[in-house]
Structures are given as C-alpha cells and as structure tokens.
C-alpha cells in the first residue's frame, strides 16, 4: 500500500530487515504465524498508522485501508 521495499520499511519502522523478511516469507499451513517479537509488531503498527494505514478489527470489518483525506 505504501510502495516500500523491505529495506525501506525496516529503516523507517526501526525493525530488523530479517524480521520483515521472516514475516513476508511463504509458510506452510503448520507454520502460519512467524516468530516475531511483540515489540517489533508494535513498531510496525505504529509506523503504518503514522504513514496513513488504518487497521480494522471486528466482526464486520477486518483488514487495512489507507486513511481518507
């Protein structure tokens, strides 16, 4: 959505490049969730929110979108 490379996202969010690669790597059904520190997830979410990404959680709307305006 933001058009960033893994390296750019790593630098802007303050998260290791290896973490970004691990999160984006294809997985088998048995390994659906990658092993990632909660602090890394918080940094990524914080960066995405300041960059204009909205997170939607709920029974009717789960996903992400770009903020309008």
PyMOL commands that set and color helices and strands:
alter all, ss='L'
color gray80, all
select helices_A, chain A and resi 6-13+17-24+29-31+38-50
alter helices_A, ss='H'
color red, helices_A
select strands_A, chain A and resi 53-56+63-66
alter strands_A, ss='S'
color yellow, strands_A
deselect
rebuild
show_as cartoon
